[in-house]
Amino acid sequence: AGSPAGADPEFPAGVGSTGMGSGGMEGGFGGLSQVLRFAQTPARFTELRGVRQVLHLRMYDTRGGLLAEQTMTHEADLTQPDRDRLILTGDRVFGRNGPTVFAEVGGRPAPGLEHRAARQLQLCGLLVRAPWRFSDAHDFTVFPEDTVEWEGQRVPRVRIEQRPRGAKGGGGVVGPLPQASAVDRFELWCDPLDHRPARLRYTFAETGTQVDVELDRYRRVGGVPLPHLRRFLRRDGSVSMEVEVLSADVFEEFSDATFRPRR
């Protein structure tokens, strides 16, 4: 795939440069209970083992004109929260294994791209693992479900906060953190009929920028419903980028070498 404007598609601002944390995916479901009745349990999700998905990205200007497009491959170990690899055009490879991030071009290290790699890996990792990742009570605080006005109706909403590193997690629903701190924040807006996540709102602490992503075209992959179209929205509601899943193969087994640099 090419890039008509000569630009390289980039994920919207707001993506942080750190990982989402480590730890298992079990814990109290709390406000996520209804969402997971639709999405399946975290244990069912991790049974998929690994996924290799081909993604097509389209970037748009404020009038809806196509700015750039690109196809990439995302490989993710679904049994871990932060083991991902992106294979992009231009013989570029980005990867992360826990807190370690690497970027390569033509098989050679490209340290100048590591910050960008970290942002893209974090967001791709979040998109493929939400909402199941949020059920880890050691890493996330899940608030009781409430409702929010969206397109003329009240829809269910679940708010989630990343727990600060070193904080002790508990099971079930827990309240606000005792002290104010800059943490990553997320919201799931759900279909009122079946609680499928229809919008993901995220605000990463590093940038403070709020980004909305519409989740659409759910299809079952290995028995688990996964959105195959994601639309990133601007503040005015216009679409800045679409990410379409062209194919998704699950039950993939990845070696440690997959998520490490070749050199």
Salt bridges, closest charged atoms under 4 A:
ASP8 OD2 - ARG92 NH1 2.84
ASP8 OD2 - ARG116 NH2 2.65
GLU10 OE2 - ARG116 NE 3.03
GLU10 OE2 - ARG119 NH2 2.73
GLU47 OE1 - ARG44 NH1 3.43
GLU69 OE1 - HIS56 NE2 2.96
GLU75 OE2 - ARG52 NE 2.78
GLU75 OE1 - ARG85 NH2 2.82
ASP77 OD2 - ARG83 NE 2.85
ASP84 OD1 - HIS74 NE2 2.86
ASP84 OD2 - ARG96 NE 2.85
ASP84 OD1 - ARG129 NH1 2.94
GLU104 OE1 - ARG262 NE 3.05
ASP136 OD2 - ARG133 NH1 3.43
ASP139 OD2 - ARG133 NH2 2.82
GLU145 OE1 - HIS195 NE2 2.94
ASP146 OD2 - ARG157 NH2 2.80
ASP146 OD2 - ARG159 NE 3.94
GLU149 OE1 - ARG154 NH1 3.68
GLU161 OE2 - ARG185 NE 3.22
GLU187 OE1 - ARG157 NH1 3.58
ASP194 OD2 - ARG196 NH2 2.80
ASP212 OD2 - ARG199 NH1 3.26
ASP212 OD1 - ARG201 NE 2.64
GLU214 OE2 - ARG199 NH2 3.68
GLU214 OE1 - ARG231 NH1 3.51
ASP216 OD2 - ARG231 NH2 3.10
GLU242 OE1 - ARG58 NE 3.21
GLU242 OE2 - ARG231 NE 3.84
GLU244 OE1 - ARG58 NH2 3.17
GLU244 OE2 - ARG217 NH1 3.54
GLU252 OE1 - ARG52 NH1 2.95
GLU253 OE2 - ARG49 NE 3.54
ASP256 OD1 - ARG83 NH1 3.10
